Amino acid sequence: MKKLLTVISVMFLVGTMNVQAQERKLNAYAIGFYNLENLFDTQHDEGHNDYEYLPDGRNKWTEMKYNHKLRNMARVLAEMGTDRLPYGCAVIGVSEVENAHCMQDLCDQEPLKARNYKFVHIEGPDQRGVDCALIYNPSQFTIRNVKLVPYIYKKQEDIEKNRATRGFLVVSGTLAGEHVTVIVNHLPSRGAESYYRELGGEQIRIVKDSLQKDDPNVKLFIMGDMNDDPRDKSMSVALGAKREMSEVEEGGLYNPFWKIHDSGTGTLQYNNAWNLFDQIILSRNLLDIEGKKEYKTLTLFQPQIFRRDYLFQQDGRYKGNTLRTHAGGVWLDGYSDHLPTLVYLVKEAR
């Protein structure tokens, strides 16, 4: 695989970097995120409000529909990163998955099984039962440890209501011989006040600080459905992710999707406008801030919103919108209301 990575990465870089960089051998990697939009199985999980995703529930969620959903999700996950790298992503964070059973069924789908993708999942306290998880290619990414850090409410009324929600899935491992940690998130929805997402941003920052205190050299990827855009307070202030590389201080964070959203595009639509909730935020030590293009360690090369024609409605009133699993109570056999995001990384081959 290492030899393959080197050969492929040269192809990946041709025409995109200067001659000096082309003469070097650079390994390339991709890391992504995708909101799977309600990947539920057809069985009731005790203690969770998953009734709409049962055969007799509102969505008439049958084994046939579940299998179609698995097939559709696997297609997207397998194709993520292949615009640059034929072997796809090394790591993909996901949200809105019900349980480990769903994750196993997903990884058993042929395009993912062919690459021997594995998964990490810890059952969380969300009332609907949706969790974050992580898919990874063990030939590129090796797991060190995994933990689920709970989202903690501060207001007494929230504590009394026991409004448990998704926590922060922290997965530490080794990629390209370096210590890498991925924090997968799904912050409270827009149905809640901005305060709750800002609180989530503050807590992610605390997790980040703890990880950097433990290992100042750790390469961090903070990803997820943030339910906010890059410039919103939860991301830009509470978490402190910057729009410009030059603004990122030691130990700080960079959000490469901020400028992408400013250009007028995003990952989901609302009222005919694009939001970009699905972000991958990087620690400073993944950046080529001075533009030296040395690539001695893992370095951000390019962010991307993953797009395919099949992810969009092709006709009708909502032409151009994301093709969802359900809309208006009708099963569309689609994908998700979100588009995936990813970042490409490079490192000089040894």
Phi and psi in degrees as a GROMACS rama.xvg file:
@    title "Ramachandran Plot"
@    xaxis  label "Phi"
@    yaxis  label "Psi"
@TYPE xy
-60.5681  -43.3323  LYS-2
-62.8135  -42.0194  LYS-3
-61.1279  -43.6175  LEU-4
-59.2032  -40.8645  LEU-5
-66.1801  -47.0706  THR-6
-64.0544  -47.6046  VAL-7
-63.6436  -39.0395  ILE-8
-66.0229  -30.3159  SER-9
-63.9796  -43.5228  VAL-10
-59.951  -40.861  MET-11
-60.6156  -35.6529  PHE-12
-93.1546  -16.9369  LEU-13
-58.6257  131.23  VAL-14
83.6806  -2.77605  GLY-15
-115.485  -14.239  THR-16
-134.459  171.988  MET-17
-71.0868  169.829  ASN-18
-60.2866  -39.9257  VAL-19
-59.2578  -42.1678  GLN-20
-68.9369  -35.0551  ALA-21
-66.2292  -28.4217  GLN-22
-77.4132  -13.6912  GLU-23
-92.9818  158.6  ARG-24
-96.3096  120.953  LYS-25
-122.956  127.801  LEU-26
-79.9787  145.187  ASN-27
-125.716  146.835  ALA-28
-141.583  157.47  TYR-29
-130.819  139.404  ALA-30
-129.108  130.762  ILE-31
-132.324  174.773  GLY-32
-144.054  143.289  PHE-33
-149.382  127.281  TYR-34
-82.8659  114.555  ASN-35
-80.0806  -1.31954  LEU-36
47.7521  79.2092  GLU-37
63.8106  62.4121  ASN-38
-85.5747  89.3753  LEU-39
-107.513  145.564  PHE-40
-83.6309  -170.515  ASP-41
-101.451  7.69115  THR-42
-106.664  146.818  GLN-43
-76.7324  130.892  HIS-44
-96.8891  118.705  ASP-45
-54.5391  131.173  GLU-46
88.8516  -1.85255  GLY-47
-117.099  145.892  HIS-48
-88.0114  73.473  ASN-49
-109.584  20.0191  ASP-50
-64.7083  -29.0738  TYR-51
-70.1352  -16.7111  GLU-52
-108.029  46.8647  TYR-53
-121.565  159.622  LEU-54
-55.371  -32.0832  PRO-55
-102.169  12.1019  ASP-56
-84.7169  -176.859  GLY-57
-57.67  -36.7029  ARG-58
-90.9389  1.9811  ASN-59
46.7567  56.3177  LYS-60
-81.5548  93.5367  TRP-61
-93.1326  171.103  THR-62
-61.0936  -35.4411  GLU-63
-62.198  -46.3479  MET-64
-66.3024  -39.7904  LYS-65
-62.0972  -42.9368  TYR-66
-66.6562  -36.581  ASN-67
-64.3066  -41.5574  HIS-68
-61.5935  -45.0271  LYS-69
-59.526  -45.4863  LEU-70
-61.3221  -44.3239  ARG-71
-65.6167  -44.2629  ASN-72
-64.2843  -40.9644  MET-73
-63.8257  -36.4446  ALA-74
-60.5066  -46.9613  ARG-75
-65.1511  -49.524  VAL-76
-59.1963  -38.9077  LEU-77
-70.4815  -29.5818  ALA-78
-88.4751  -16.6155  GLU-79
-59.592  129.99  MET-80
89.0894  -12.3531  GLY-81
-79.3013  -5.50668  THR-82
-63.7679  -26.4606  ASP-83
-117.035  -37.9815  ARG-84
-125.9  116.192  LEU-85
-62.8493  -19.6023  PRO-86
-91.2397  3.2768  TYR-87
73.7766  -157.022  GLY-88
-82.7243  145.882  CYS-89
-78.5922  -35.8496  ALA-90
-143.019  137.26  VAL-91
-137.466  119.351  ILE-92
-82.1315  145.317  GLY-93
-134.543  155.806  VAL-94
-131.472  169.086  SER-95
61.0605  47.7057  GLU-96
-114.631  138.164  VAL-97
-74.3334  -43.9651  GLU-98
-164.718  179.515  ASN-99
-65.9082  -31.0464  ALA-100
-59.6067  -44.4921  HIS-101
-62.8248  -41.1045  CYS-102
-65.5004  -38.9999  MET-103
-66.871  -43.7645  GLN-104
-60.3683  -37.6162  ASP-105
-66.0289  -47.5645  LEU-106
-69.5087  -17.139  CYS-107
-82.511  -7.57366  ASP-108
-67.3015  141.291  GLN-109
-53.5641  -46.3739  GLU-110
-65.0553  -27.2706  PRO-111
-86.2817  -38.4635  LEU-112
-62.4092  -34.7724  LYS-113
-62.4336  -27.3039  ALA-114
-98.44  3.91304  ARG-115
62.8071  33.8437  ASN-116
-60.6192  138.464  TYR-117
-114.348  173.922  LYS-118
-139.757  159.287  PHE-119
-124.245  130.394  VAL-120
-150.487  136.805  HIS-121
-126.598  126.722  ILE-122
-62.4316  127.543  GLU-123
-107.261  -178.048  GLY-124
-95.7601  5.13615  PRO-125
-55.4003  138.691  ASP-126
-66.0977  -32.6232  GLN-127
-80.979  -18.8425  ARG-128
96.0749  8.07235  GLY-129
-87.8476  139.487  VAL-130
-127.901  171.523  ASP-131
-96.7601  154.94  CYS-132
-150.801  177.064  ALA-133
-140.529  132.486  LEU-134
-107.179  140.292  ILE-135
-147.992  154.298  TYR-136
-95.9582  110.658  ASN-137
-65.1715  -14.2447  PRO-138
-76.8434  -13.8839  SER-139
-117.886  -31.9057  GLN-140
-126.718  126.843  PHE-141
-111.524  128.834  THR-142
-75.7123  135.235  ILE-143
-101.066  -56.666  ARG-144
-157.042  162.523  ASN-145
-138.714  139.878  VAL-146
-151.965  155.616  LYS-147
-112.767  114.064  LEU-148
-91.7762  123.415  VAL-149
-70.6044  146.699  PRO-150
-77.659  127.897  TYR-151
-113.848  124.517  ILE-152
-79.2927  151.119  TYR-153
-112.202  -29.6661  LYS-154
-73.7933  135.655  LYS-155
-59.5313  -39.1744  GLN-156
-65.1824  -32.4954  GLU-157
-70.4098  -39.8547  ASP-158
-63.7944  -42.4844  ILE-159
-66.5075  -32.5347  GLU-160
-79.9713  -9.63303  LYS-161
54.5498  50.0983  ASN-162
-83.4318  61.7979  ARG-163
-62.4693  139.898  ALA-164
-138.898  -176.283  THR-165
-59.9705  139.357  ARG-166
-92.0331  -164.267  GLY-167
-111.509  112.556  PHE-168
-82.9942  116.379  LEU-169
-110.913  115.371  VAL-170
-120.865  116.738  VAL-171
-103.232  140.143  SER-172
-163.987  -166.972  GLY-173
-121.553  126.169  THR-174
-131.844  127.349  LEU-175
55.9567  34.5329  ALA-176
76.1289  10.4541  GLY-177
-120.517  152.326  GLU-178
-74.9444  116.128  HIS-179
-124.418  136.985  VAL-180
-128.478  133.009  THR-181
-111.966  130.548  VAL-182
-112.615  112.488  ILE-183
-100.107  129.902  VAL-184
-131.05  155.765  ASN-185
-146.928  91.5224  HIS-186
-73.0111  161.545  LEU-187
-52.5165  146.377  PRO-188
-69.5118  171.383  SER-189
-68.8731  -8.64132  ARG-190
-69.8894  -15.7613  GLY-191
-102.436  160.585  ALA-192
-64.7109  156.969  GLU-193
-55.3326  -31.1033  SER-194
-50.7094  -40.1668  TYR-195
-72.5974  -31.5788  TYR-196
-77.4298  -34.7274  ARG-197
-62.4257  -40.2075  GLU-198
-61.5854  -40.4051  LEU-199
-63.0134  -42.5587  GLY-200
-60.5736  -40.8138  GLY-201
-61.8021  -40.9111  GLU-202
-72.3004  -35.2355  GLN-203
-62.8054  -39.5866  ILE-204
-62.7811  -38.6989  ARG-205
-63.9881  -42.7361  ILE-206
-61.4117  -44.6849  VAL-207
-58.3201  -48.354  LYS-208
-60.5821  -39.2453  ASP-209
-64.5609  -41.7145  SER-210
-66.0322  -40.1597  LEU-211
-71.8435  -29.7016  GLN-212
-67.8087  -38.7079  LYS-213
-68.6373  -39.6957  ASP-214
-147.114  100.587  ASP-215
-60.669  -18.2006  PRO-216
-95.1666  -0.294639  ASN-217
-62.7268  137.91  VAL-218
-92.4115  122.187  LYS-219
-109.805  136.358  LEU-220
-123.952  112.155  PHE-221
-103.806  112.507  ILE-222
-131.96  159.338  MET-223
153.22  179.045  GLY-224
-86.5393  101.118  ASP-225
-84.5161  -9.86554  MET-226
54.9366  21.1193  ASN-227
-146.309  158.113  ASP-228
-85.2779  164.579  ASP-229
-56.7591  -32.6035  PRO-230
-84.9689  -9.19855  ARG-231
-67.7184  158.415  ASP-232
-59.5685  -35.5994  LYS-233
-59.8576  -35.25  SER-234
-92.9201  -47.6068  MET-235
-81.9399  -28.0158  SER-236
-109.85  -59.3985  VAL-237
-61.801  -48.2719  ALA-238
-83.0446  -35.5861  LEU-239
85.6104  25.6485  GLY-240
-78.7868  130.754  ALA-241
-95.2363  154.6  LYS-242
-80.3465  -36.5807  ARG-243
-109.523  138.056  GLU-244
-57.5709  -38.5948  MET-245
-63.8142  -17.9774  SER-246
-86.8285  -11.9535  GLU-247
-80.3698  117.838  VAL-248
-87.3453  171.973  GLU-249
-55.9159  128.392  GLU-250
81.8648  0.956178  GLY-251
-88.8038  -172.342  GLY-252
-129.921  149.591  LEU-253
-123.878  135.592  TYR-254
-112.281  98.1243  ASN-255
-70.1497  -9.76343  PRO-256
-91.496  -4.83666  PHE-257
-64.3199  -50.7869  TRP-258
-65.2097  -34.8875  LYS-259
-61.1864  -44.4763  ILE-260
-65.7438  -38.0505  HIS-261
-61.8765  -24.7212  ASP-262
-76.1365  -7.90769  SER-263
105.887  10.3716  GLY-264
-122.822  177.141  THR-265
-172.293  -156.691  GLY-266
-118.082  -8.14129  THR-267
-158.487  154.164  LEU-268
-109.362  147.651  GLN-269
-149.031  123.937  TYR-270
52.9698  45.8684  ASN-271
63.3883  20.5224  ASN-272
-127.104  153.017  ALA-273
-91.5879  130.737  TRP-274
-103.319  158.184  ASN-275
-130.061  81.1969  LEU-276
-84.0085  -22.9685  PHE-277
-94.9057  99.1  ASP-278
-122.141  153.518  GLN-279
-127.939  113.934  ILE-280
-108.928  137.478  ILE-281
-118.4  148.387  LEU-282
-73.5848  158.092  SER-283
-58.5668  -33.4516  ARG-284
-73.6144  4.65237  ASN-285
-101.872  4.52971  LEU-286
-108.454  144.521  LEU-287
-98.0929  71.9037  ASP-288
-62.6456  -37.9846  ILE-289
-90.0294  0.432837  GLU-290
68.7574  29.0281  GLY-291
-78.4052  -22.6938  LYS-292
55.9856  43.9098  LYS-293
-84.6392  -40.3892  GLU-294
57.5482  37.1603  TYR-295
-70.4132  -28.5829  LYS-296
-125.701  174.194  THR-297
-53.8922  129.351  LEU-298
-138.686  137.925  THR-299
-60.4318  129.815  LEU-300
-105.034  -45.9033  PHE-301
-165.214  136.975  GLN-302
-90.635  160.285  PRO-303
-155.068  139.898  GLN-304
-93.0473  123.933  ILE-305
-79.2611  125.197  PHE-306
-131.546  137.107  ARG-307
-139.972  147.791  ARG-308
-56.1516  -36.5121  ASP-309
-68.5069  -12.7063  TYR-310
-82.6941  -2.82981  LEU-311
-121.897  150.098  PHE-312
-68.1989  132.665  GLN-313
-95.6186  -12.1643  GLN-314
-156.33  179.551  ASP-315
82.5111  -172.437  GLY-316
-59.3429  -33.7573  ARG-317
-106.051  27.7006  TYR-318
-54.7069  132.378  LYS-319
93.882  -12.6069  GLY-320
-80.9304  159.801  ASN-321
-62.567  141.124  THR-322
-87.0965  104.903  LEU-323
-86.6329  168.992  ARG-324
-67.119  -45.8354  THR-325
-130.011  151.391  HIS-326
-153.995  127.579  ALA-327
60.4673  30.9608  GLY-328
79.8303  3.54654  GLY-329
-107.277  133.908  VAL-330
-77.0743  120.8  TRP-331
-101.716  -6.20233  LEU-332
55.0934  40.7317  ASP-333
-98.3214  -147.971  GLY-334
-120.577  -79.5606  TYR-335
-156.836  160.077  SER-336
-80.9906  -4.70625  ASP-337
-114.608  151.377  HIS-338
-97.2422  149.608  LEU-339
-74.2461  158.56  PRO-340
-128.088  157.76  THR-341
-158.156  164.115  LEU-342
-128.085  140.859  VAL-343
-98.3655  141.428  TYR-344
-126.735  151.606  LEU-345
-132.377  155.812  VAL-346
-154.074  137.646  LYS-347
-62.8098  132.523  GLU-348
-73.8524  143.469  ALA-349
